[in-house]
Amino acid sequence: MRDSSTKLDFDKLIIRQGTGSRKWDDIGSVFGSKEVLPLWIADMDFASPEAVTAKVIERAQHPLYAYNARQDSFNQAIVDWVKRQHDWDIEKEWIVQAPGVVPAIILSILALSEPGDGVIIQPPVYPPFFASIKDNNRAIVENPLVAKDGYYEIDFEDLEQKLANPKNKLLLLCNPHNPVGRVWTRDELTKVYNLCQKYKVDVLSDEIHSDLVYGGHKHTVFASLGTPVCKQSVTFMAASKTFNIAGLNTSYMIIPCSRRRGLIEAEVNRLHLRRNNLFGVLATEAAYQEGEAWLKALLVYLENNADILVQFVKTKLPNVKVVKPEGTFLAWLDFRAYFDNTEALDAFLINKAKVGLNSGKSFGRQGEGFARINFATQQAVLVGALTRIEKALMK
Ligand SMILES: Cc1ncc(COP(=O)(O)O)c(C=O)c1O
């Protein structure tokens, strides 16, 4: 193993400006200000594991970057990873490639529903969920989460009502949930599973954050709940968030049902997406085969950042509310004690505090007065950003 956790230094500042980074180089166009400290889009300010970098460099030295294939070893690395991380037994033929989780969700929506059908989501939720449904002529059906003291739960009564409507064909689950940071428990997911079986609604389970789960919480793969698996499901995964390789456009779907898999593969073929990012395939394989020690160390660092964030908010921003996330490197800040509308909050964060966070309203109307912060950065940067907010609130 190349990445011994003792050698890792997540505190080391890595300059990302000038690398074509969406997070750092696009702040002018995104926030209208070049002065904000960016803690928005969900990538990390850390170097990927050395094993990943080494693999990419080694391959880059071969001077030909032509069409490539996903080798059997790629699928094997996924099978082994899913077993080790999530104790889920899958078969290689269930794996279908995709250039990203969002495109894969769209392919699945196109394959498993008809125009006009309803797709249920649980806002506040990852913004592209809304667009993936609406832009493909399906109806957005909201089953809003309910918050008790900032801790979000599923409204099962409302969910059952939505599932019972025969027009609603799919539930798009965010597991773990972005932005509220819930790692849905086995009990919660079993309830969802039973309801979806009852009303014959397929579940699209976005599990891109499944490896990023903190102490005491355990990720449950939704599809693993069935006997032997839930065939009414598609699971979306990638090494992109876990190992910071989102720029390599590589993800995969796990589809146990051969009929559904056939339908989705037909969409993949129709759009000529049966192609791979050469480096993404190799990086994913290397990460899954050699990145476990790195991930373990990363989770310690991230959880410490989550603790620092929560403690800072509690002691220095007492009217802002936050609940420590159970998973993901994102936290959901409630500024409603200060701002009753998002425009005022966004203007404050950008122009006064000079921090670039994700506007709560992009996560649905339930996000009014909230902002999402990405804490996958060096502790000094995180504390610097929080201090900017503290000082701006005091003005
Ligand atoms: C829940 C969720 N799904 C999907 C994505 C993006 O996936 P991709 O870049 O592979 O399309 C993100 C990125 O933040 C996410 O949070």
The ligand as an SDF file (V2000), in Angstrom:
LIG
                    3D

 16 16  0  0  0  0  0  0  0  0999 V2000
  -25.9340   13.8040   -4.4690 C   0  0  0  0  0  0  0  0  0  0  0  0
  -25.0320   14.0800   -5.6220 C   0  0  0  0  0  0  0  0  0  0  0  0
  -25.1970   13.4140   -6.7680 N   0  0  0  0  0  0  0  0  0  0  0  0
  -24.4020   13.6330   -7.8480 C   0  0  0  0  0  0  0  0  0  0  0  0
  -23.3890   14.5680   -7.7920 C   0  0  0  0  0  0  0  0  0  0  0  0
  -22.5390   14.8480   -9.0070 C   0  0  0  0  0  0  0  0  0  0  0  0
  -22.2440   13.7130   -9.6960 O   0  0  0  0  0  0  0  0  0  0  0  0
  -21.4930   13.7710  -11.0930 P   0  0  0  0  0  0  0  0  0  0  0  0
  -20.4950   14.8650  -11.0320 O   0  0  0  0  0  0  0  0  0  0  0  0
  -20.8710   12.4090  -11.1880 O   0  0  0  0  0  0  0  0  0  0  0  0
  -22.5520   13.9850  -12.1260 O   0  0  0  0  0  0  0  0  0  0  0  0
  -23.1830   15.2930   -6.6150 C   0  0  0  0  0  0  0  0  0  0  0  0
  -22.1350   16.3210   -6.5500 C   0  0  0  0  0  0  0  0  0  0  0  0
  -22.1120   17.1530   -5.7040 O   0  0  0  0  0  0  0  0  0  0  0  0
  -24.0250   15.0280   -5.5140 C   0  0  0  0  0  0  0  0  0  0  0  0
  -23.8610   15.6890   -4.3580 O   0  0  0  0  0  0  0  0  0  0  0  0
  1  2  1  0
  2  3  1  0
  2 15  2  0
  3  4  2  0
  4  5  1  0
  5  6  1  0
  5 12  2  0
  6  7  1  0
  7  8  1  0
  8  9  2  0
  8 10  1  0
  8 11  1  0
 12 13  1  0
 12 15  1  0
 13 14  2  0
 15 16  1  0
M  END
$$$$
